[in-house]
Amino acid sequence: MNILILGSGGREHAFAWKLAKSKQLENLYIAPGNAGTAQCGTNVNISATDFNAIKNLVWEKGIDMVLVGPEDPLVLGIHDYFLKDDVLKEIPVIGPKMDGAQLEGSKNFSKQFMFRHGVPTAKYKSFTKQNIAEASAFMDTLTPPYVLKADGLAAGKGVLILDDSREAKRELENMILNAKFGSAGNTVVIEEFLKGIELSVFVLTDGKSYKILPPAKDYKRIGVGDKGLNTGGMGAVSPVPFADEAFIKKVEEKIVKPTINGLLKDGIDYRGFIFIGLMNCDGEPSVIEYNCRMGDPETEVVIPRIESDLLDLLQGVAAQTLHEKQFSVINDTAATVVLVSGGYPEDYEKYKEVTGLEHNGDSHIFHSGTILKDDKVLTNGGRVFAVTSFGKTILEAVTKSFKTAECISYEKKYYRTDIGKDLINWK
């Protein structure tokens, strides 16, 4: 099969690395890809949201399946674009159509979906310019901290968690009236703060049946000890010691099944990945958010743990025969440490030469923000690499990743040195 992956991050490199192992694969293309995906297939310099150029590429290369990595092309309707085109309509797209992608594309839509189908989540209300005056009274019914979420996509930066009610009310005005997050903040969801410990659960579905992939915990803050600004993710661990078999069974019964059944009831033909951001609140799961794709850097620990042929699973999604496919995972722990550019998640410099990649030891080095120029690997993003290692324990896995991370060199390299530390002695 000829496969096209859309995207350019660590998630897409992990997909490419895994698909390259499939005996069913003939040719693999990644658009636009990065220096790491070039090791697994052929990069094509096309944006993941340039649908016309993607169409031409699919036709030219005889693509048999498209795997969509990031959320933007899904929310913009690439799956719908294929279905409406006579040339493309028979080519499977792994990722939901626009209606299903609204689970991520609109926080208000996803909260309404959860309440409609009995999926446990925090209580909330949505506000726009028209009813912003009511927001103050609603906040007064909540116990701090206050959670404000821009309704639309805001590149992972549209969520504010604030302890002071006056500051929260000022930020609400900044979001709605002053366009702090652009049009994404035209509607703002205010919800109660859930206390507990966070984790991510991933589901692969063909619209009828599903497979629950290994859970993971990621680390979003830039600083050691979960301090500082939110980022796209500084590391991840899988499996998660506080998400045992009994807890995941609760997740399946209370969240996964109602979500899949809810999509069916709403007439949404959803084929692809569902990221479920959860809070473990004293042993009970509650949904923080949905994403319409795999997370990053969680993909870099989840995908390596899957023993089964990923391409075979994706064929099951396309043909709605996922229930017939074999699925197994490696029991060992995977831990990834993300290396970022100095200054990230705020201003940072690009195009710094990278050395030391040959010293990978027992680790997988997934490229997140890199490019190739004159046979040299250069940085090309805030998050540059995700270094993933296996171990019998979390300590063994993260120790290997830290060792490899230390060998990689570029100007102003930074990574958190406490990934997984909170879980090592978990009881």
HUWOHU-V59654 format. One line per field, one symbol per residue. psi: psi as a letter, one per 30 degrees, with the letter a starting at -180 (. if undefined). Layout:
psi: ???
//
This chain:
psi: kkkkkklgaeeeeeeeeeeffkffkekkkkjfaafeffffakkkikkfgieeeeeeeeeefhkfkkjkdleefeefheeeeeffkeefffjkkjklleeeffeefjeeeeeeeeeeggkklklllkkaeegfffeeeeefflkllkjkkkeakhhgggkkjkfkeeeeeeeeeeeeeghegaffgekkkkllkkkakklkkkkkkgfellkjlkllkljflelkghlalkafkfllkklkfgiaeeeeeeeeefeeeeeeeeeeeggjjjjakjkjklkjjhfkkkkelklgllljgeeffeeffjfljeeeeeeeeeghgeffkkkllkflkkkkkkklkkfkgbklllhkkklgffhfbglkjkkeillkjhgkklkglekeljjklllfleeeeeeeeeeeeffkklkhkklkggkfeffegk.
//
